[in-house]
Amino acid sequence: MLQLMSSCCASSNALNSSVRGMQQSRDAAAAAAQRIATPQSQGPELRNRDSLRDVLDISQASRGMQASAVVFSVAADMSDIALSIGARLDRFA
């Protein structure tokens, strides 16, 4: 039973971490999108280089969001399985 509780805590920590990762990815993408939408008064060469960096930042944030979503899904599945096992063990107790 202690191992089951440990599994629940681990999946809860993973859920929390994945949510934080999704929030950070969302914030990074929003900041890059804002920089693209409101260009600074800079020379065209510098602005083009900054825009490319911003597009790469959005791409990286997208990958981070995808990775966090996978972690969230797996952690949610782990929680469901742990709760199911716990319910079955309660029937035998």
HTML snippet that shows the backbone in 3Dmol.js (N, CA, C, O; Angstrom):
<script src="https://3Dmol.org/build/3Dmol-min.js"></script>
<div id="view" style="width:600px;height:400px;position:relative"></div>
<script>
const pdb = `
ATOM      1  N   MET A   1       0.822  -1.189   0.000  1.00  0.00           N
ATOM      2  CA  MET A   1       0.000   0.000   0.000  1.00  0.00           C
ATOM      3  C   MET A   1       0.867   1.253   0.000  1.00  0.00           C
ATOM      4  O   MET A   1       0.507   2.254  -0.619  1.00  0.00           O
ATOM      5  N   LEU A   2       2.016   1.208   0.695  1.00  0.00           N
ATOM      6  CA  LEU A   2       2.923   2.341   0.738  1.00  0.00           C
ATOM      7  C   LEU A   2       3.463   2.651  -0.653  1.00  0.00           C
ATOM      8  O   LEU A   2       3.614   3.814  -1.026  1.00  0.00           O
ATOM      9  N   GLN A   3       3.752   1.605  -1.412  1.00  0.00           N
ATOM     10  CA  GLN A   3       4.243   1.799  -2.777  1.00  0.00           C
ATOM     11  C   GLN A   3       3.157   2.454  -3.633  1.00  0.00           C
ATOM     12  O   GLN A   3       3.472   3.288  -4.481  1.00  0.00           O
ATOM     13  N   LEU A   4       1.922   2.103  -3.435  1.00  0.00           N
ATOM     14  CA  LEU A   4       0.810   2.685  -4.174  1.00  0.00           C
ATOM     15  C   LEU A   4       0.688   4.178  -3.856  1.00  0.00           C
ATOM     16  O   LEU A   4       0.464   4.991  -4.753  1.00  0.00           O
ATOM     17  N   MET A   5       0.837   4.535  -2.575  1.00  0.00           N
ATOM     18  CA  MET A   5       0.778   5.939  -2.186  1.00  0.00           C
ATOM     19  C   MET A   5       1.937   6.713  -2.788  1.00  0.00           C
ATOM     20  O   MET A   5       1.774   7.861  -3.201  1.00  0.00           O
ATOM     21  N   SER A   6       3.104   6.090  -2.840  1.00  0.00           N
ATOM     22  CA  SER A   6       4.267   6.719  -3.445  1.00  0.00           C
ATOM     23  C   SER A   6       4.033   6.977  -4.926  1.00  0.00           C
ATOM     24  O   SER A   6       4.439   8.010  -5.457  1.00  0.00           O
ATOM     25  N   SER A   7       3.374   6.027  -5.589  1.00  0.00           N
ATOM     26  CA  SER A   7       3.048   6.185  -7.006  1.00  0.00           C
ATOM     27  C   SER A   7       2.093   7.350  -7.222  1.00  0.00           C
ATOM     28  O   SER A   7       2.232   8.111  -8.180  1.00  0.00           O
ATOM     29  N   CYS A   8       1.124   7.481  -6.326  1.00  0.00           N
ATOM     30  CA  CYS A   8       0.169   8.605  -6.429  1.00  0.00           C
ATOM     31  C   CYS A   8       0.892   9.936  -6.261  1.00  0.00           C
ATOM     32  O   CYS A   8       0.616  10.889  -6.990  1.00  0.00           O
ATOM     33  N   CYS A   9       1.821  10.007  -5.299  1.00  0.00           N
ATOM     34  CA  CYS A   9       2.575  11.247  -5.086  1.00  0.00           C
ATOM     35  C   CYS A   9       3.447  11.565  -6.291  1.00  0.00           C
ATOM     36  O   CYS A   9       3.548  12.723  -6.697  1.00  0.00           O
ATOM     37  N   ALA A  10       4.075  10.546  -6.863  1.00  0.00           N
ATOM     38  CA  ALA A  10       4.926  10.754  -8.034  1.00  0.00           C
ATOM     39  C   ALA A  10       4.115  11.251  -9.215  1.00  0.00           C
ATOM     40  O   ALA A  10       4.548  12.151  -9.934  1.00  0.00           O
ATOM     41  N   SER A  11       2.937  10.668  -9.422  1.00  0.00           N
ATOM     42  CA  SER A  11       2.123  11.116 -10.552  1.00  0.00           C
ATOM     43  C   SER A  11       1.581  12.519 -10.297  1.00  0.00           C
ATOM     44  O   SER A  11       1.426  13.300 -11.236  1.00  0.00           O
ATOM     45  N   SER A  12       1.293  12.846  -9.046  1.00  0.00           N
ATOM     46  CA  SER A  12       0.841  14.198  -8.715  1.00  0.00           C
ATOM     47  C   SER A  12       1.949  15.210  -8.976  1.00  0.00           C
ATOM     48  O   SER A  12       1.695  16.286  -9.519  1.00  0.00           O
ATOM     49  N   ASN A  13       3.177  14.870  -8.593  1.00  0.00           N
ATOM     50  CA  ASN A  13       4.315  15.747  -8.862  1.00  0.00           C
ATOM     51  C   ASN A  13       4.520  15.917 -10.362  1.00  0.00           C
ATOM     52  O   ASN A  13       4.812  17.018 -10.829  1.00  0.00           O
ATOM     53  N   ALA A  14       4.369  14.843 -11.112  1.00  0.00           N
ATOM     54  CA  ALA A  14       4.520  14.915 -12.567  1.00  0.00           C
ATOM     55  C   ALA A  14       3.429  15.781 -13.178  1.00  0.00           C
ATOM     56  O   ALA A  14       3.697  16.557 -14.096  1.00  0.00           O
ATOM     57  N   LEU A  15       2.202  15.660 -12.680  1.00  0.00           N
ATOM     58  CA  LEU A  15       1.111  16.505 -13.171  1.00  0.00           C
ATOM     59  C   LEU A  15       1.423  17.980 -12.921  1.00  0.00           C
ATOM     60  O   LEU A  15       1.264  18.815 -13.811  1.00  0.00           O
ATOM     61  N   ASN A  16       1.865  18.290 -11.712  1.00  0.00           N
ATOM     62  CA  ASN A  16       2.195  19.674 -11.380  1.00  0.00           C
ATOM     63  C   ASN A  16       3.335  20.201 -12.243  1.00  0.00           C
ATOM     64  O   ASN A  16       3.280  21.331 -12.726  1.00  0.00           O
ATOM     65  N   SER A  17       4.366  19.386 -12.436  1.00  0.00           N
ATOM     66  CA  SER A  17       5.501  19.799 -13.257  1.00  0.00           C
ATOM     67  C   SER A  17       5.088  20.023 -14.700  1.00  0.00           C
ATOM     68  O   SER A  17       5.534  20.977 -15.337  1.00  0.00           O
ATOM     69  N   SER A  18       4.233  19.144 -15.218  1.00  0.00           N
ATOM     70  CA  SER A  18       3.819  19.291 -16.607  1.00  0.00           C
ATOM     71  C   SER A  18       2.960  20.537 -16.791  1.00  0.00           C
ATOM     72  O   SER A  18       3.055  21.206 -17.820  1.00  0.00           O
ATOM     73  N   VAL A  19       2.132  20.854 -15.816  1.00  0.00           N
ATOM     74  CA  VAL A  19       1.321  22.081 -15.900  1.00  0.00           C
ATOM     75  C   VAL A  19       2.237  23.303 -15.879  1.00  0.00           C
ATOM     76  O   VAL A  19       2.044  24.236 -16.658  1.00  0.00           O
ATOM     77  N   ARG A  20       3.235  23.301 -14.989  1.00  0.00           N
ATOM     78  CA  ARG A  20       4.190  24.418 -14.962  1.00  0.00           C
ATOM     79  C   ARG A  20       4.929  24.523 -16.293  1.00  0.00           C
ATOM     80  O   ARG A  20       5.148  25.626 -16.795  1.00  0.00           O
ATOM     81  N   GLY A  21       5.312  23.389 -16.865  1.00  0.00           N
ATOM     82  CA  GLY A  21       5.986  23.401 -18.165  1.00  0.00           C
ATOM     83  C   GLY A  21       5.108  23.969 -19.262  1.00  0.00           C
ATOM     84  O   GLY A  21       5.577  24.726 -20.111  1.00  0.00           O
ATOM     85  N   MET A  22       3.825  23.603 -19.245  1.00  0.00           N
ATOM     86  CA  MET A  22       2.904  24.147 -20.244  1.00  0.00           C
ATOM     87  C   MET A  22       2.730  25.655 -20.067  1.00  0.00           C
ATOM     88  O   MET A  22       2.659  26.395 -21.048  1.00  0.00           O
ATOM     89  N   GLN A  23       2.662  26.104 -18.817  1.00  0.00           N
ATOM     90  CA  GLN A  23       2.514  27.541 -18.561  1.00  0.00           C
ATOM     91  C   GLN A  23       3.756  28.304 -19.031  1.00  0.00           C
ATOM     92  O   GLN A  23       3.640  29.376 -19.624  1.00  0.00           O
ATOM     93  N   GLN A  24       4.937  27.752 -18.766  1.00  0.00           N
ATOM     94  CA  GLN A  24       6.170  28.407 -19.204  1.00  0.00           C
ATOM     95  C   GLN A  24       6.255  28.443 -20.724  1.00  0.00           C
ATOM     96  O   GLN A  24       6.685  29.445 -21.296  1.00  0.00           O
ATOM     97  N   SER A  25       5.850  27.366 -21.379  1.00  0.00           N
ATOM     98  CA  SER A  25       5.857  27.331 -22.842  1.00  0.00           C
ATOM     99  C   SER A  25       4.875  28.344 -23.406  1.00  0.00           C
ATOM    100  O   SER A  25       5.178  29.044 -24.373  1.00  0.00           O
ATOM    101  N   ARG A  26       3.697  28.418 -22.799  1.00  0.00           N
ATOM    102  CA  ARG A  26       2.695  29.399 -23.239  1.00  0.00           C
ATOM    103  C   ARG A  26       3.233  30.816 -23.101  1.00  0.00           C
ATOM    104  O   ARG A  26       3.073  31.631 -24.009  1.00  0.00           O
ATOM    105  N   ASP A  27       3.871  31.115 -21.970  1.00  0.00           N
ATOM    106  CA  ASP A  27       4.400  32.454 -21.736  1.00  0.00           C
ATOM    107  C   ASP A  27       5.523  32.789 -22.719  1.00  0.00           C
ATOM    108  O   ASP A  27       5.593  33.909 -23.225  1.00  0.00           O
ATOM    109  N   ALA A  28       6.394  31.825 -22.987  1.00  0.00           N
ATOM    110  CA  ALA A  28       7.500  32.046 -23.923  1.00  0.00           C
ATOM    111  C   ALA A  28       6.974  32.301 -25.333  1.00  0.00           C
ATOM    112  O   ALA A  28       7.461  33.191 -26.029  1.00  0.00           O
ATOM    113  N   ALA A  29       5.980  31.520 -25.752  1.00  0.00           N
ATOM    114  CA  ALA A  29       5.398  31.707 -27.081  1.00  0.00           C
ATOM    115  C   ALA A  29       4.690  33.057 -27.172  1.00  0.00           C
ATOM    116  O   ALA A  29       4.792  33.746 -28.187  1.00  0.00           O
ATOM    117  N   ALA A  30       3.987  33.426 -26.136  1.00  0.00           N
ATOM    118  CA  ALA A  30       3.267  34.713 -26.139  1.00  0.00           C
ATOM    119  C   ALA A  30       4.244  35.881 -26.207  1.00  0.00           C
ATOM    120  O   ALA A  30       4.004  36.857 -26.918  1.00  0.00           O
ATOM    121  N   ALA A  31       5.338  35.779 -25.472  1.00  0.00           N
ATOM    122  CA  ALA A  31       6.329  36.862 -25.495  1.00  0.00           C
ATOM    123  C   ALA A  31       6.962  36.988 -26.881  1.00  0.00           C
ATOM    124  O   ALA A  31       7.130  38.098 -27.387  1.00  0.00           O
ATOM    125  N   ALA A  32       7.309  35.869 -27.489  1.00  0.00           N
ATOM    126  CA  ALA A  32       7.898  35.905 -28.830  1.00  0.00           C
ATOM    127  C   ALA A  32       6.895  36.424 -29.852  1.00  0.00           C
ATOM    128  O   ALA A  32       7.251  37.210 -30.730  1.00  0.00           O
ATOM    129  N   ALA A  33       5.646  35.990 -29.742  1.00  0.00           N
ATOM    130  CA  ALA A  33       4.612  36.458 -30.665  1.00  0.00           C
ATOM    131  C   ALA A  33       4.401  37.964 -30.510  1.00  0.00           C
ATOM    132  O   ALA A  33       4.201  38.665 -31.502  1.00  0.00           O
ATOM    133  N   GLN A  34       4.444  38.457 -29.298  1.00  0.00           N
ATOM    134  CA  GLN A  34       4.287  39.892 -29.053  1.00  0.00           C
ATOM    135  C   GLN A  34       5.439  40.670 -29.683  1.00  0.00           C
ATOM    136  O   GLN A  34       5.228  41.737 -30.259  1.00  0.00           O
ATOM    137  N   ARG A  35       6.651  40.138 -29.574  1.00  0.00           N
ATOM    138  CA  ARG A  35       7.801  40.813 -30.186  1.00  0.00           C
ATOM    139  C   ARG A  35       7.669  40.843 -31.710  1.00  0.00           C
ATOM    140  O   ARG A  35       8.042  41.824 -32.352  1.00  0.00           O
ATOM    141  N   ILE A  36       7.137  39.761 -32.281  1.00  0.00           N
ATOM    142  CA  ILE A  36       6.941  39.719 -33.734  1.00  0.00           C
ATOM    143  C   ILE A  36       5.852  40.712 -34.146  1.00  0.00           C
ATOM    144  O   ILE A  36       5.984  41.406 -35.155  1.00  0.00           O
ATOM    145  N   ALA A  37       4.783  40.773 -33.360  1.00  0.00           N
ATOM    146  CA  ALA A  37       3.642  41.627 -33.708  1.00  0.00           C
ATOM    147  C   ALA A  37       3.943  43.110 -33.537  1.00  0.00           C
ATOM    148  O   ALA A  37       3.330  43.941 -34.207  1.00  0.00           O
ATOM    149  N   THR A  38       4.865  43.454 -32.665  1.00  0.00           N
ATOM    150  CA  THR A  38       5.203  44.857 -32.425  1.00  0.00           C
ATOM    151  C   THR A  38       6.698  45.055 -32.626  1.00  0.00           C
ATOM    152  O   THR A  38       7.453  45.131 -31.656  1.00  0.00           O
ATOM    153  N   PRO A  39       7.129  45.138 -33.887  1.00  0.00           N
ATOM    154  CA  PRO A  39       8.566  45.273 -34.155  1.00  0.00           C
ATOM    155  C   PRO A  39       9.107  46.599 -33.618  1.00  0.00           C
ATOM    156  O   PRO A  39       8.423  47.623 -33.623  1.00  0.00           O
ATOM    157  N   GLN A  40      10.327  46.546 -33.167  1.00  0.00           N
ATOM    158  CA  GLN A  40      11.012  47.730 -32.658  1.00  0.00           C
ATOM    159  C   GLN A  40      11.497  48.580 -33.837  1.00  0.00           C
ATOM    160  O   GLN A  40      11.558  48.102 -34.970  1.00  0.00           O
ATOM    161  N   SER A  41      11.831  49.803 -33.571  1.00  0.00           N
ATOM    162  CA  SER A  41      12.375  50.651 -34.631  1.00  0.00           C
ATOM    163  C   SER A  41      13.877  50.394 -34.723  1.00  0.00           C
ATOM    164  O   SER A  41      14.689  51.138 -34.172  1.00  0.00           O
ATOM    165  N   GLN A  42      14.224  49.327 -35.430  1.00  0.00           N
ATOM    166  CA  GLN A  42      15.613  48.931 -35.624  1.00  0.00           C
ATOM    167  C   GLN A  42      15.878  48.826 -37.114  1.00  0.00           C
ATOM    168  O   GLN A  42      14.959  48.855 -37.932  1.00  0.00           O
ATOM    169  N   GLY A  43      17.127  48.707 -37.441  1.00  0.00           N
ATOM    170  CA  GLY A  43      17.484  48.495 -38.835  1.00  0.00           C
ATOM    171  C   GLY A  43      16.928  47.166 -39.318  1.00  0.00           C
ATOM    172  O   GLY A  43      16.735  46.253 -38.515  1.00  0.00           O
ATOM    173  N   PRO A  44      16.664  47.037 -40.631  1.00  0.00           N
ATOM    174  CA  PRO A  44      16.028  45.824 -41.155  1.00  0.00           C
ATOM    175  C   PRO A  44      16.846  44.550 -40.928  1.00  0.00           C
ATOM    176  O   PRO A  44      16.265  43.488 -40.705  1.00  0.00           O
ATOM    177  N   GLU A  45      18.173  44.632 -40.978  1.00  0.00           N
ATOM    178  CA  GLU A  45      18.973  43.419 -40.784  1.00  0.00           C
ATOM    179  C   GLU A  45      18.852  42.910 -39.351  1.00  0.00           C
ATOM    180  O   GLU A  45      18.692  41.710 -39.127  1.00  0.00           O
ATOM    181  N   LEU A  46      18.926  43.812 -38.394  1.00  0.00           N
ATOM    182  CA  LEU A  46      18.807  43.417 -36.987  1.00  0.00           C
ATOM    183  C   LEU A  46      17.410  42.909 -36.691  1.00  0.00           C
ATOM    184  O   LEU A  46      17.253  41.917 -35.979  1.00  0.00           O
ATOM    185  N   ARG A  47      16.387  43.572 -37.227  1.00  0.00           N
ATOM    186  CA  ARG A  47      15.013  43.148 -36.970  1.00  0.00           C
ATOM    187  C   ARG A  47      14.735  41.781 -37.576  1.00  0.00           C
ATOM    188  O   ARG A  47      14.041  40.968 -36.967  1.00  0.00           O
ATOM    189  N   ASN A  48      15.269  41.512 -38.776  1.00  0.00           N
ATOM    190  CA  ASN A  48      15.089  40.198 -39.397  1.00  0.00           C
ATOM    191  C   ASN A  48      15.736  39.104 -38.559  1.00  0.00           C
ATOM    192  O   ASN A  48      15.166  38.025 -38.394  1.00  0.00           O
ATOM    193  N   ARG A  49      16.922  39.379 -38.031  1.00  0.00           N
ATOM    194  CA  ARG A  49      17.598  38.392 -37.187  1.00  0.00           C
ATOM    195  C   ARG A  49      16.795  38.164 -35.908  1.00  0.00           C
ATOM    196  O   ARG A  49      16.651  37.024 -35.466  1.00  0.00           O
ATOM    197  N   ASP A  50      16.272  39.234 -35.310  1.00  0.00           N
ATOM    198  CA  ASP A  50      15.459  39.100 -34.104  1.00  0.00           C
ATOM    199  C   ASP A  50      14.170  38.332 -34.401  1.00  0.00           C
ATOM    200  O   ASP A  50      13.729  37.517 -33.592  1.00  0.00           O
ATOM    201  N   SER A  51      13.567  38.595 -35.563  1.00  0.00           N
ATOM    202  CA  SER A  51      12.337  37.886 -35.928  1.00  0.00           C
ATOM    203  C   SER A  51      12.593  36.402 -36.095  1.00  0.00           C
ATOM    204  O   SER A  51      11.777  35.576 -35.688  1.00  0.00           O
ATOM    205  N   LEU A  52      13.725  36.063 -36.694  1.00  0.00           N
ATOM    206  CA  LEU A  52      14.075  34.650 -36.844  1.00  0.00           C
ATOM    207  C   LEU A  52      14.233  34.009 -35.471  1.00  0.00           C
ATOM    208  O   LEU A  52      13.762  32.893 -35.253  1.00  0.00           O
ATOM    209  N   ARG A  53      14.880  34.689 -34.559  1.00  0.00           N
ATOM    210  CA  ARG A  53      15.051  34.170 -33.196  1.00  0.00           C
ATOM    211  C   ARG A  53      13.686  33.991 -32.535  1.00  0.00           C
ATOM    212  O   ARG A  53      13.457  33.001 -31.841  1.00  0.00           O
ATOM    213  N   ASP A  54      12.781  34.944 -32.749  1.00  0.00           N
ATOM    214  CA  ASP A  54      11.442  34.854 -32.166  1.00  0.00           C
ATOM    215  C   ASP A  54      10.669  33.665 -32.732  1.00  0.00           C
ATOM    216  O   ASP A  54       9.968  32.972 -31.995  1.00  0.00           O
ATOM    217  N   VAL A  55      10.796  33.429 -34.035  1.00  0.00           N
ATOM    218  CA  VAL A  55      10.129  32.275 -34.650  1.00  0.00           C
ATOM    219  C   VAL A  55      10.698  30.975 -34.069  1.00  0.00           C
ATOM    220  O   VAL A  55       9.956  30.033 -33.791  1.00  0.00           O
ATOM    221  N   LEU A  56      12.006  30.937 -33.892  1.00  0.00           N
ATOM    222  CA  LEU A  56      12.621  29.746 -33.271  1.00  0.00           C
ATOM    223  C   LEU A  56      12.155  29.580 -31.828  1.00  0.00           C
ATOM    224  O   LEU A  56      11.945  28.456 -31.370  1.00  0.00           O
ATOM    225  N   ASP A  57      11.992  30.689 -31.110  1.00  0.00           N
ATOM    226  CA  ASP A  57      11.488  30.622 -29.734  1.00  0.00           C
ATOM    227  C   ASP A  57      10.066  30.049 -29.700  1.00  0.00           C
ATOM    228  O   ASP A  57       9.735  29.255 -28.819  1.00  0.00           O
ATOM    229  N   ILE A  58       9.234  30.454 -30.656  1.00  0.00           N
ATOM    230  CA  ILE A  58       7.869  29.924 -30.720  1.00  0.00           C
ATOM    231  C   ILE A  58       7.900  28.427 -31.020  1.00  0.00           C
ATOM    232  O   ILE A  58       7.142  27.654 -30.434  1.00  0.00           O
ATOM    233  N   SER A  59       8.780  28.024 -31.932  1.00  0.00           N
ATOM    234  CA  SER A  59       8.908  26.599 -32.256  1.00  0.00           C
ATOM    235  C   SER A  59       9.365  25.798 -31.034  1.00  0.00           C
ATOM    236  O   SER A  59       8.845  24.717 -30.758  1.00  0.00           O
ATOM    237  N   GLN A  60      10.337  26.341 -30.313  1.00  0.00           N
ATOM    238  CA  GLN A  60      10.825  25.673 -29.105  1.00  0.00           C
ATOM    239  C   GLN A  60       9.719  25.600 -28.050  1.00  0.00           C
ATOM    240  O   GLN A  60       9.572  24.579 -27.378  1.00  0.00           O
ATOM    241  N   ALA A  61       8.950  26.661 -27.902  1.00  0.00           N
ATOM    242  CA  ALA A  61       7.852  26.663 -26.935  1.00  0.00           C
ATOM    243  C   ALA A  61       6.800  25.627 -27.323  1.00  0.00           C
ATOM    244  O   ALA A  61       6.213  24.980 -26.456  1.00  0.00           O
ATOM    245  N   SER A  62       6.564  25.470 -28.619  1.00  0.00           N
ATOM    246  CA  SER A  62       5.607  24.469 -29.095  1.00  0.00           C
ATOM    247  C   SER A  62       6.071  23.061 -28.724  1.00  0.00           C
ATOM    248  O   SER A  62       5.279  22.234 -28.272  1.00  0.00           O
ATOM    249  N   ARG A  63       7.351  22.804 -28.920  1.00  0.00           N
ATOM    250  CA  ARG A  63       7.897  21.484 -28.545  1.00  0.00           C
ATOM    251  C   ARG A  63       7.810  21.267 -27.038  1.00  0.00           C
ATOM    252  O   ARG A  63       7.501  20.168 -26.579  1.00  0.00           O
ATOM    253  N   GLY A  64       8.081  22.314 -26.277  1.00  0.00           N
ATOM    254  CA  GLY A  64       7.962  22.212 -24.825  1.00  0.00           C
ATOM    255  C   GLY A  64       6.541  21.922 -24.394  1.00  0.00           C
ATOM    256  O   GLY A  64       6.305  21.137 -23.476  1.00  0.00           O
ATOM    257  N   MET A  65       5.596  22.563 -25.066  1.00  0.00           N
ATOM    258  CA  MET A  65       4.177  22.332 -24.762  1.00  0.00           C
ATOM    259  C   MET A  65       3.808  20.883 -25.074  1.00  0.00           C
ATOM    260  O   MET A  65       3.124  20.227 -24.288  1.00  0.00           O
ATOM    261  N   GLN A  66       4.265  20.390 -26.220  1.00  0.00           N
ATOM    262  CA  GLN A  66       3.971  19.003 -26.597  1.00  0.00           C
ATOM    263  C   GLN A  66       4.566  18.022 -25.585  1.00  0.00           C
ATOM    264  O   GLN A  66       3.904  17.066 -25.180  1.00  0.00           O
ATOM    265  N   ALA A  67       5.809  18.259 -25.181  1.00  0.00           N
ATOM    266  CA  ALA A  67       6.454  17.367 -24.214  1.00  0.00           C
ATOM    267  C   ALA A  67       5.717  17.390 -22.877  1.00  0.00           C
ATOM    268  O   ALA A  67       5.501  16.345 -22.263  1.00  0.00           O
ATOM    269  N   SER A  68       5.335  18.573 -22.433  1.00  0.00           N
ATOM    270  CA  SER A  68       4.609  18.683 -21.166  1.00  0.00           C
ATOM    271  C   SER A  68       3.246  18.010 -21.246  1.00  0.00           C
ATOM    272  O   SER A  68       2.783  17.418 -20.270  1.00  0.00           O
ATOM    273  N   ALA A  69       2.608  18.099 -22.399  1.00  0.00           N
ATOM    274  CA  ALA A  69       1.302  17.454 -22.571  1.00  0.00           C
ATOM    275  C   ALA A  69       1.439  15.935 -22.509  1.00  0.00           C
ATOM    276  O   ALA A  69       0.569  15.257 -21.961  1.00  0.00           O
ATOM    277  N   VAL A  70       2.516  15.398 -23.060  1.00  0.00           N
ATOM    278  CA  VAL A  70       2.751  13.952 -22.981  1.00  0.00           C
ATOM    279  C   VAL A  70       2.980  13.538 -21.527  1.00  0.00           C
ATOM    280  O   VAL A  70       2.428  12.537 -21.070  1.00  0.00           O
ATOM    281  N   VAL A  71       3.786  14.300 -20.811  1.00  0.00           N
ATOM    282  CA  VAL A  71       4.029  14.001 -19.389  1.00  0.00           C
ATOM    283  C   VAL A  71       2.713  14.052 -18.620  1.00  0.00           C
ATOM    284  O   VAL A  71       2.446  13.184 -17.788  1.00  0.00           O
ATOM    285  N   PHE A  72       1.896  15.056 -18.889  1.00  0.00           N
ATOM    286  CA  PHE A  72       0.610  15.188 -18.218  1.00  0.00           C
ATOM    287  C   PHE A  72      -0.267  13.973 -18.482  1.00  0.00           C
ATOM    288  O   PHE A  72      -0.875  13.430 -17.561  1.00  0.00           O
ATOM    289  N   SER A  73      -0.332  13.548 -19.738  1.00  0.00           N
ATOM    290  CA  SER A  73      -1.167  12.404 -20.115  1.00  0.00           C
ATOM    291  C   SER A  73      -0.701  11.125 -19.422  1.00  0.00           C
ATOM    292  O   SER A  73      -1.515  10.364 -18.900  1.00  0.00           O
ATOM    293  N   VAL A  74       0.601  10.895 -19.418  1.00  0.00           N
ATOM    294  CA  VAL A  74       1.143   9.690 -18.774  1.00  0.00           C
ATOM    295  C   VAL A  74       0.900   9.742 -17.265  1.00  0.00           C
ATOM    296  O   VAL A  74       0.526   8.734 -16.665  1.00  0.00           O
ATOM    297  N   ALA A  75       1.109  10.900 -16.651  1.00  0.00           N
ATOM    298  CA  ALA A  75       0.889  11.026 -15.206  1.00  0.00           C
ATOM    299  C   ALA A  75      -0.586  10.823 -14.854  1.00  0.00           C
ATOM    300  O   ALA A  75      -0.904  10.215 -13.832  1.00  0.00           O
ATOM    301  N   ALA A  76      -1.477  11.329 -15.694  1.00  0.00           N
ATOM    302  CA  ALA A  76      -2.909  11.129 -15.448  1.00  0.00           C
ATOM    303  C   ALA A  76      -3.264   9.644 -15.550  1.00  0.00           C
ATOM    304  O   ALA A  76      -4.051   9.130 -14.755  1.00  0.00           O
ATOM    305  N   ASP A  77      -2.680   8.965 -16.532  1.00  0.00           N
ATOM    306  CA  ASP A  77      -2.903   7.520 -16.662  1.00  0.00           C
ATOM    307  C   ASP A  77      -2.367   6.778 -15.440  1.00  0.00           C
ATOM    308  O   ASP A  77      -3.007   5.852 -14.941  1.00  0.00           O
ATOM    309  N   MET A  78      -1.196   7.185 -14.963  1.00  0.00           N
ATOM    310  CA  MET A  78      -0.626   6.550 -13.767  1.00  0.00           C
ATOM    311  C   MET A  78      -1.543   6.740 -12.563  1.00  0.00           C
ATOM    312  O   MET A  78      -1.748   5.815 -11.778  1.00  0.00           O
ATOM    313  N   SER A  79      -2.086   7.931 -12.426  1.00  0.00           N
ATOM    314  CA  SER A  79      -3.006   8.199 -11.309  1.00  0.00           C
ATOM    315  C   SER A  79      -4.250   7.329 -11.400  1.00  0.00           C
ATOM    316  O   SER A  79      -4.703   6.771 -10.401  1.00  0.00           O
ATOM    317  N   ASP A  80      -4.796   7.218 -12.602  1.00  0.00           N
ATOM    318  CA  ASP A  80      -5.981   6.377 -12.796  1.00  0.00           C
ATOM    319  C   ASP A  80      -5.696   4.925 -12.431  1.00  0.00           C
ATOM    320  O   ASP A  80      -6.500   4.273 -11.765  1.00  0.00           O
ATOM    321  N   ILE A  81      -4.561   4.432 -12.868  1.00  0.00           N
ATOM    322  CA  ILE A  81      -4.199   3.040 -12.574  1.00  0.00           C
ATOM    323  C   ILE A  81      -3.992   2.849 -11.079  1.00  0.00           C
ATOM    324  O   ILE A  81      -4.453   1.858 -10.513  1.00  0.00           O
ATOM    325  N   ALA A  82      -3.300   3.789 -10.432  1.00  0.00           N
ATOM    326  CA  ALA A  82      -3.062   3.682  -8.995  1.00  0.00           C
ATOM    327  C   ALA A  82      -4.378   3.701  -8.215  1.00  0.00           C
ATOM    328  O   ALA A  82      -4.556   2.940  -7.264  1.00  0.00           O
ATOM    329  N   LEU A  83      -5.292   4.573  -8.623  1.00  0.00           N
ATOM    330  CA  LEU A  83      -6.594   4.618  -7.943  1.00  0.00           C
ATOM    331  C   LEU A  83      -7.381   3.330  -8.165  1.00  0.00           C
ATOM    332  O   LEU A  83      -8.062   2.848  -7.260  1.00  0.00           O
ATOM    333  N   SER A  84      -7.287   2.784  -9.355  1.00  0.00           N
ATOM    334  CA  SER A  84      -7.970   1.528  -9.650  1.00  0.00           C
ATOM    335  C   SER A  84      -7.404   0.382  -8.813  1.00  0.00           C
ATOM    336  O   SER A  84      -8.151  -0.439  -8.282  1.00  0.00           O
ATOM    337  N   ILE A  85      -6.097   0.339  -8.705  1.00  0.00           N
ATOM    338  CA  ILE A  85      -5.461  -0.709  -7.884  1.00  0.00           C
ATOM    339  C   ILE A  85      -5.855  -0.523  -6.425  1.00  0.00           C
ATOM    340  O   ILE A  85      -6.161  -1.489  -5.726  1.00  0.00           O
ATOM    341  N   GLY A  86      -5.845   0.746  -5.965  1.00  0.00           N
ATOM    342  CA  GLY A  86      -6.226   1.018  -4.581  1.00  0.00           C
ATOM    343  C   GLY A  86      -7.650   0.583  -4.282  1.00  0.00           C
ATOM    344  O   GLY A  86      -7.919   0.030  -3.216  1.00  0.00           O
ATOM    345  N   ALA A  87      -8.557   0.826  -5.207  1.00  0.00           N
ATOM    346  CA  ALA A  87      -9.954   0.422  -5.024  1.00  0.00           C
ATOM    347  C   ALA A  87     -10.069  -1.091  -4.937  1.00  0.00           C
ATOM    348  O   ALA A  87     -10.845  -1.616  -4.138  1.00  0.00           O
ATOM    349  N   ARG A  88      -9.297  -1.790  -5.758  1.00  0.00           N
ATOM    350  CA  ARG A  88      -9.332  -3.264  -5.724  1.00  0.00           C
ATOM    351  C   ARG A  88      -8.752  -3.798  -4.431  1.00  0.00           C
ATOM    352  O   ARG A  88      -9.257  -4.774  -3.877  1.00  0.00           O
ATOM    353  N   LEU A  89      -7.686  -3.161  -3.942  1.00  0.00           N
ATOM    354  CA  LEU A  89      -7.084  -3.600  -2.677  1.00  0.00           C
ATOM    355  C   LEU A  89      -8.030  -3.358  -1.513  1.00  0.00           C
ATOM    356  O   LEU A  89      -8.071  -4.154  -0.575  1.00  0.00           O
ATOM    357  N   ASP A  90      -8.789  -2.274  -1.557  1.00  0.00           N
ATOM    358  CA  ASP A  90      -9.740  -1.967  -0.490  1.00  0.00           C
ATOM    359  C   ASP A  90     -10.821  -3.054  -0.387  1.00  0.00           C
ATOM    360  O   ASP A  90     -11.319  -3.347   0.700  1.00  0.00           O
ATOM    361  N   ARG A  91     -11.166  -3.633  -1.514  1.00  0.00           N
ATOM    362  CA  ARG A  91     -12.182  -4.687  -1.489  1.00  0.00           C
ATOM    363  C   ARG A  91     -11.715  -5.930  -0.746  1.00  0.00           C
ATOM    364  O   ARG A  91     -12.516  -6.666  -0.169  1.00  0.00           O
ATOM    365  N   PHE A  92     -10.378  -6.153  -0.770  1.00  0.00           N
ATOM    366  CA  PHE A  92      -9.824  -7.346  -0.109  1.00  0.00           C
ATOM    367  C   PHE A  92      -9.428  -7.072   1.344  1.00  0.00           C
ATOM    368  O   PHE A  92      -9.124  -8.002   2.090  1.00  0.00           O
ATOM    369  N   ALA A  93      -9.431  -5.819   1.737  1.00  0.00           N
ATOM    370  CA  ALA A  93      -8.983  -5.477   3.091  1.00  0.00           C
ATOM    371  C   ALA A  93     -10.057  -5.720   4.130  1.00  0.00           C
ATOM    372  O   ALA A  93      -9.834  -5.481   5.316  1.00  0.00           O
TER     373      ALA A  93
END
`;
const viewer = $3Dmol.createViewer("view");
viewer.addModel(pdb, "pdb");
viewer.setStyle({}, {cartoon: {color: "spectrum"}});
viewer.zoomTo();
viewer.render();
</script>
